[in-house]
Amino acid sequence: MRKFIGIMSAVCAIGFISFNMGVQAEDQNKGSESIKITAGSMAPVTLPHHLHQKVLNDCNLCHDLFPQTLGSINDLKSQQKLKKQQVMNSKCIQCHKTKKEAGEETGPTECAKCHVRI
């Protein structure tokens, strides 16, 4: 019986440590608080990244088109694997319009509201 209790304690401790390490890794991999996306001749877009993570709670809603790495959108555009405005039109604006139609709080649905010249 003591051996069984010892084994179960060890299993629980390993599970607890693994869970905590996973939570810490998840917290550390959230990327930047905000991300500046260049947009050709238009003003760059400053995306409040952490706000989107909090609201959407699913990285794949955006990152199914591009990986979660710095500069990936521009890299894919230069390789002609993403069209200009593909992410903005198919993801950002579409999501904002859907939320607006549902009566939910959302971000801008017009280009000039995100592409703000300073």
Secondary structure, DSSP 8 states (H G I E B T S, - for coil): -HHHHHHHHHHHHHHHHHHHHHHHHHHHTS--SSEEEEETTEEEEEE-HHHHHHHH--THHHHTSS-SSTTHHHHHHHTTSS-TTHHIIIIIIHHHHHHHHTT------SHHHHS---
